[in-house]
Amino acid sequence: MNRKKLQKLTDTLTKNCKHLFRGFDKDNDGCVNVSEWIYGLSLFLRGTLEEKMKYCFEVFDLNGDGFISKEEMFHMLKNSLLKQPSEEDPDEGIKDLVEITLKKMDYDHDGKLSFSDYERSVREETLLLEAFGPCLPDPKSQMEFESQVFKDPNEFNDM
């Protein structure tokens, strides 16, 4: 498989995953090495709910402090929601959404989400896995990627 075809396949799988690099770069060295790449693909294609929760939480925890703050929620929601033309200030609507989210997910009522809060919420309602924006491939992209990669194993001999 040549570089262009591999890049196209990877783009197909990760097109909606805005923070892919941060999620794959586990040692935060600014590079995704082969083992990080393989682990990331494994998680994307066959990961358990537990693995996907950990991955998504790490992606959503923008500053890496172990919590998803109101500011991080606001930033991610602002960047992932479609902007609608209206008379209302869109930031106010996002602030309201952050408050609603905290009421639903912040079980210890400390004004931020710990992994424990996030995990409990996702286990109760799996749709909350990507509550702050897409960070996992959608099923269609995943199937397209797998059908291309696994259709002819000999195609990898060109690499």
Disulfide bonds with the S-S distance in Angstrom:
none
